Amino acid sequence: MIKMTRVMIGAKPRSRLHKRLMKLSIRINMLLGGEKDQTFSARNHERKRQGLPNVSWLIDLLLGENHCLLCWVNWKVRTRET
């Protein structure tokens, strides 16, 4: 049932490595003063929106175009904040 739901909504199953890297990103972000359950990428996009210094351009360059934006949207949906 879960696999079928993923196929229906287009979500890709995440590997263990991906999950661990996300947890690491969240921990690093919290150590730097970020919000709970927010990844480092999402935080940098938030800082970009606020006109604060950020490295979202570098993260997007390394991980793909709009990576930070997608992480930020995912974080907003998870926390139900808009």
C-alpha positions in Angstrom: 0.0 0.0 0.0 2.8 2.4 0.9 4.7 1.8 -2.3 1.5 2.3 -4.3 0.8 5.6 -2.5 4.4 6.8 -3.3 3.9 5.9 -7.0 0.5 7.8 -7.0 1.9 11.0 -5.6 5.3 10.7 -7.3 7.4 10.6 -4.1 10.6 8.7 -4.3 11.5 6.2 -1.5 14.5 7.6 0.5 17.6 5.6 1.2 19.1 5.2 4.7 22.0 7.4 3.6 19.5 10.2 2.5 17.7 10.0 5.9 21.0 10.1 7.8 22.2 13.1 5.8 18.9 14.9 6.5 19.2 14.3 10.2 22.8 15.6 10.1 21.7 18.7 8.2 19.0 19.3 10.9 21.5 18.9 13.7 24.0 21.2 12.1 21.3 23.8 11.6 20.1 23.5 15.2 23.7 24.0 16.5 23.9 27.1 14.4 20.6 28.5 15.9 18.1 27.3 13.4 14.6 26.1 14.1 13.5 22.6 15.0 13.2 20.2 12.1 14.6 22.7 9.6 17.4 21.6 7.4 20.5 23.8 6.7 19.3 24.3 3.1 15.8 25.4 4.2 17.3 27.8 6.7 19.5 29.3 4.0 16.6 29.9 1.7 14.7 31.5 4.7 17.7 33.8 5.2 17.7 34.6 1.5 14.0 35.6 1.7 14.8 37.9 4.6 17.7 39.5 2.9 20.3 38.1 5.3 23.7 36.6 4.4 23.3 33.1 3.1 25.0 30.4 1.1 21.9 29.1 -0.7 23.6 29.9 -4.1 26.4 27.5 -3.2 24.1 24.8 -1.9 22.0 25.1 -5.1 25.2 24.9 -7.2 26.3 21.7 -5.5 23.0 20.0 -5.0 20.9 21.2 -7.9 18.9 24.2 -9.0 16.3 25.3 -6.4 17.4 22.7 -3.9 17.1 25.2 -1.0 13.7 26.4 -2.2 12.4 22.9 -2.4 13.7 22.1 1.1 12.1 25.3 2.5 8.7 24.4 0.9 9.0 20.9 2.3 9.8 22.3 5.8 6.9 24.8 5.6 4.5 22.0 4.6 5.7 19.7 7.4 5.4 22.4 10.1 2.1 23.8 8.6 3.4 27.3 8.5 2.8 29.6 5.6 
